């Protein structure tokens, strides 16, 4: 979508939302801790405040206006976010104080989330507003077991290395079988899947923000070789690393 198309899309959304929409957005831009995004009925991002961009690794909100969660986040998380949006659109009622996993590329944190229906000036539902805070508090509502969080932190700090279940289970002071069950219960995915998604996300960020050779990115992110990296990236993102860089690298080249 062109910049002009994005501006028209958001202008129409704000017009439907009412005369105070821009002021509402500006208030959240000034909030240092609260994250805000607004989506239309198709789940397309219409607005993000500055804090949301910061924690999501988005350089400029206009980079994602008109995109959906599926265009930005790994599939397990995008699917969860879109399911919540769909529930609010279906019921017209808010979902309050939910603990939600943060995207894997920021997995040391998680969210305390509130999702609201957005109604236009005419009273019709036009989308959703998501307001959340990011926290690293280990015991927030018991969502993350301390040892599972330690394992996740270790994974993120050692993506380039060979990671084994036995090693991670040892860090958590658990047997491998117990560790796999606890990890899956905490993160809604097995540890192997978590590691793969984290590596692809780390590679995605390098593709967006650097001119590093694809082969070197593969090595830096823990893939056996460029071929292994390419196969994994296609499975996760639907395109080759080179195609992804051509599509998204320009976001960070401004």
Backbone torsions as a table, in degrees:
resi	resn	phi	psi	omega
1	UNK	NA	136.5	179.9
2	UNK	-73.2	162.6	177.1
3	UNK	-58.8	-40.2	179.5
4	UNK	-64.2	-40.1	178.5
5	UNK	-64.3	-39.4	178.0
6	UNK	-62.9	-42.5	-178.4
7	UNK	-66.7	-38.3	177.0
8	UNK	-65.3	-41.8	-178.5
9	UNK	-62.0	-47.0	-179.1
10	UNK	-70.5	-37.0	178.9
11	UNK	-59.7	-41.0	179.2
12	UNK	-66.3	-38.9	179.7
13	UNK	-65.8	-47.4	179.9
14	UNK	-63.8	-36.2	178.3
15	UNK	-63.0	-43.3	178.7
16	UNK	-66.9	-33.4	-177.8
17	UNK	-69.9	-31.1	176.7
18	UNK	126.7	171.5	-171.9
19	UNK	-67.9	-17.5	-178.0
20	UNK	-97.4	7.5	-175.5
21	UNK	-60.6	-46.9	-178.4
22	UNK	-64.7	-37.9	178.4
23	UNK	-66.3	-41.6	177.1
24	UNK	-57.7	-46.4	178.8
25	UNK	-63.9	-42.6	-179.8
26	UNK	-62.3	-37.1	178.0
27	UNK	-61.0	-42.5	179.7
28	UNK	-72.9	-29.2	174.4
29	UNK	-61.2	-30.5	-178.7
30	UNK	-85.3	-9.8	-178.5
31	UNK	-81.0	123.6	-174.2
32	UNK	-76.8	-21.4	-172.8
33	UNK	-117.5	-23.0	-176.7
34	UNK	-86.9	136.2	176.0
35	UNK	-104.0	138.2	-179.8
36	UNK	-134.6	136.5	162.5
37	UNK	-139.8	149.8	176.8
38	UNK	-124.0	139.4	-179.0
39	UNK	-128.3	154.3	176.4
40	UNK	-87.9	-173.5	-175.9
41	UNK	-68.2	-15.3	176.5
42	UNK	-94.5	6.3	178.8
43	UNK	77.1	17.1	-179.9
44	UNK	-88.6	136.7	179.1
45	UNK	-65.5	127.8	177.6
46	UNK	-107.8	-24.1	179.9
47	UNK	-163.6	145.2	171.7
48	UNK	-137.9	138.2	176.1
49	UNK	-82.9	174.0	-173.5
50	UNK	-61.6	-42.6	-177.6
51	UNK	-64.5	-38.9	177.9
52	UNK	-62.0	-42.6	177.5
53	UNK	-60.3	-43.1	-178.2
54	UNK	-59.9	-50.3	-174.5
55	UNK	-75.4	-20.4	179.4
56	UNK	-93.5	-2.1	179.8
57	UNK	71.6	29.4	180.0
58	UNK	-102.9	124.8	-175.1
59	UNK	-69.4	-40.8	-175.9
60	UNK	-145.1	133.1	-177.4
61	UNK	-58.3	-29.5	-178.7
62	UNK	-67.2	-17.0	176.3
63	UNK	-65.4	-25.9	-175.1
64	UNK	-116.7	-0.6	176.2
65	UNK	-59.9	129.7	-178.3
66	UNK	90.8	-10.0	176.8
67	UNK	-92.5	162.9	176.9
68	UNK	-107.5	171.8	176.8
69	UNK	-57.9	-35.0	-179.6
70	UNK	-64.8	-24.9	178.7
71	UNK	-79.7	-14.9	-169.6
72	UNK	-117.2	-42.0	-170.5
73	UNK	-106.9	159.5	174.3
74	UNK	-59.2	151.4	-172.7
75	UNK	-53.3	-46.2	-177.2
76	UNK	-59.0	-37.4	-177.9
77	UNK	-80.7	-43.9	178.1
78	UNK	-57.5	-42.7	179.9
79	UNK	-62.1	-39.8	179.6
80	UNK	-66.0	-44.3	179.9
81	UNK	-62.9	-43.6	-178.0
82	UNK	-67.6	-32.1	177.1
83	UNK	-66.0	-40.0	177.7
84	UNK	-66.1	-43.6	176.5
85	UNK	-57.3	-44.6	-177.7
86	UNK	-63.5	-37.7	179.5
87	UNK	-65.1	-42.5	179.2
88	UNK	-66.4	-40.4	178.0
89	UNK	-64.6	-36.6	-177.4
90	UNK	-71.4	-41.6	-174.0
91	UNK	-93.7	-24.9	-174.5
92	UNK	71.2	16.3	-178.9
93	UNK	-119.7	149.5	-179.2
94	UNK	-74.1	157.6	170.9
95	UNK	-115.0	115.3	-168.5
96	UNK	-113.4	145.8	172.2
97	UNK	55.7	45.1	176.0
98	UNK	-89.9	141.1	171.9
99	UNK	-95.3	120.6	-174.6
100	UNK	-127.6	137.9	176.1
101	UNK	-61.0	139.1	174.2
102	UNK	-81.6	156.2	178.9
103	UNK	-51.4	145.5	-170.9
104	UNK	-58.6	-31.7	-179.5
105	UNK	-71.8	-5.4	171.5
106	UNK	-129.2	39.8	-165.0
107	UNK	-74.2	-3.1	174.6
108	UNK	-71.7	-11.3	-178.8
109	UNK	-119.5	167.6	172.2
110	UNK	-148.3	175.6	-167.8
111	UNK	-118.6	142.4	164.9
112	UNK	-102.0	111.8	-162.5
113	UNK	-114.9	142.4	172.1
114	UNK	-132.8	123.6	-176.1
115	UNK	-118.7	127.2	-173.6
116	UNK	-121.5	147.4	169.8
117	UNK	-74.6	145.1	176.0
118	UNK	-110.3	126.4	179.6
119	UNK	-111.9	140.7	178.5
120	UNK	-76.4	176.7	179.9
121	UNK	-61.2	-23.2	179.6
122	UNK	-90.2	4.1	177.9
123	UNK	87.6	-0.9	-179.2
124	UNK	-89.6	145.0	178.0
125	UNK	-65.7	129.4	-179.7
126	UNK	-123.8	-4.9	179.4
127	UNK	164.1	-157.0	-178.1
128	UNK	-135.2	154.2	173.1
129	UNK	-124.2	129.8	-178.4
130	UNK	-113.5	119.3	177.7
131	UNK	-119.0	125.7	-178.3
132	UNK	-149.0	161.8	172.2
133	UNK	-117.5	149.7	178.4
134	UNK	-103.8	132.9	-177.9
135	UNK	-135.8	150.8	173.0
136	UNK	-112.8	9.6	-179.5
137	UNK	-62.1	122.2	-170.4
138	UNK	-67.0	-32.3	-173.0
139	UNK	-102.8	16.2	-177.6
140	UNK	-59.3	107.7	178.7
141	UNK	55.6	20.6	177.3
142	UNK	67.7	19.6	-172.1
143	UNK	-70.2	-39.3	-179.7
144	UNK	-115.5	125.8	171.5
145	UNK	-66.4	142.3	-177.6
146	UNK	-56.5	-45.0	-175.9
147	UNK	-71.3	-28.4	175.9
148	UNK	-70.1	-37.7	176.9
149	UNK	-65.0	-41.0	177.3
150	UNK	-60.0	-41.3	178.7
151	UNK	-64.6	-42.1	179.1
152	UNK	-64.3	-40.9	177.1
153	UNK	-61.3	-41.3	-179.4
154	UNK	-64.7	-42.9	178.4
155	UNK	-57.4	-48.6	-176.7
156	UNK	-64.7	-29.6	-178.8
157	UNK	-85.0	-11.6	-174.9
158	UNK	-132.6	37.1	-176.9
159	UNK	-61.3	-31.2	-176.4
160	UNK	-76.8	-10.6	-175.4
161	UNK	-98.3	164.9	175.2
162	UNK	-74.8	123.2	-178.0
163	UNK	-113.4	130.5	-179.9
164	UNK	-119.3	154.5	177.6
165	UNK	-62.0	-39.2	-179.0
166	UNK	-61.5	-42.0	179.5
167	UNK	-64.8	-46.8	-178.8
168	UNK	-66.3	-39.7	177.9
169	UNK	-62.8	-37.5	177.5
170	UNK	-63.4	-40.0	177.7
171	UNK	-62.3	-33.8	-179.5
172	UNK	-88.1	-0.9	-179.3
173	UNK	58.6	46.8	-179.8
174	UNK	-136.5	161.8	171.3
175	UNK	-73.0	155.5	179.3
176	UNK	-54.9	-42.1	-177.8
177	UNK	-67.2	-42.5	178.7
178	UNK	-66.9	-38.5	179.7
179	UNK	-61.8	-46.1	-178.2
180	UNK	-60.5	-41.5	179.5
181	UNK	-66.4	-44.6	-178.5
182	UNK	-67.2	-39.8	-179.3
183	UNK	-64.6	-45.7	-180.0
184	UNK	-63.6	-37.3	179.0
185	UNK	-67.6	-32.7	-178.1
186	UNK	-78.3	-46.7	-171.7
187	UNK	-105.7	1.2	178.7
188	UNK	61.4	29.3	174.6
189	UNK	-163.9	151.2	178.5
190	UNK	-69.6	158.8	-176.9
191	UNK	-59.1	-36.1	179.1
192	UNK	-61.9	-41.8	178.0
193	UNK	-66.1	-39.7	178.9
194	UNK	-61.6	-45.6	-179.4
195	UNK	-62.1	-45.0	179.9
196	UNK	-61.6	-45.9	-179.3
197	UNK	-63.8	-40.6	178.7
198	UNK	-62.9	-40.4	179.4
199	UNK	-66.8	-41.8	178.4
200	UNK	-64.5	-40.0	179.3
201	UNK	-66.0	-40.2	176.7
202	UNK	-62.7	-41.4	177.6
203	UNK	-65.4	-39.7	178.6
204	UNK	-58.4	-43.1	179.9
205	UNK	-63.7	-39.4	178.3
206	UNK	-67.4	-37.3	177.6
207	UNK	-64.3	-35.7	-179.2
208	UNK	-76.0	-32.4	-165.9
209	UNK	-114.2	-4.7	-175.7
210	UNK	-139.0	170.3	173.8
211	UNK	-105.8	18.2	180.0
212	UNK	-59.2	138.5	179.4
213	UNK	-59.5	145.3	-178.5
214	UNK	-58.0	-40.1	179.5
215	UNK	-62.4	-38.4	179.8
216	UNK	-72.0	-34.3	175.8
217	UNK	-63.7	-42.4	178.9
218	UNK	-56.3	-46.4	-179.4
219	UNK	-66.5	-43.7	-177.2
220	UNK	-63.9	-27.2	-176.3
221	UNK	-101.3	7.8	170.6
222	UNK	92.9	12.2	177.0
223	UNK	-85.9	152.2	-176.0
224	UNK	-61.9	-44.2	-179.7
225	UNK	-160.7	-178.7	-176.4
226	UNK	-65.5	-34.6	180.0
227	UNK	-64.7	-44.8	177.6
228	UNK	-61.3	-43.3	178.5
229	UNK	-60.6	-46.1	-177.5
230	UNK	-62.6	-43.4	179.5
231	UNK	-62.4	-44.7	-179.2
232	UNK	-65.8	-40.3	-177.9
233	UNK	-66.5	-39.9	178.2
234	UNK	-63.6	-41.6	178.9
235	UNK	-62.2	-40.1	-175.7
236	UNK	-80.6	-42.5	-170.6
237	UNK	-111.7	-11.5	176.4
238	UNK	84.3	-1.0	178.9
239	UNK	-140.5	165.2	175.7
240	UNK	-72.7	159.4	175.8
241	UNK	-56.2	-40.5	179.5
242	UNK	-63.2	-42.5	179.0
243	UNK	-66.4	-37.9	178.6
244	UNK	-63.0	-42.4	179.5
245	UNK	-63.0	-40.5	179.5
246	UNK	-64.7	-34.3	-177.3
247	UNK	-79.5	-36.1	-168.5
248	UNK	-118.9	-15.3	-178.3
249	UNK	-61.0	-30.4	-178.0
250	UNK	-64.4	-21.4	179.7
251	UNK	-58.6	-32.5	-174.2
252	UNK	-107.8	12.2	-178.6
253	UNK	-103.5	12.2	-177.8
254	UNK	-75.4	NA	NA
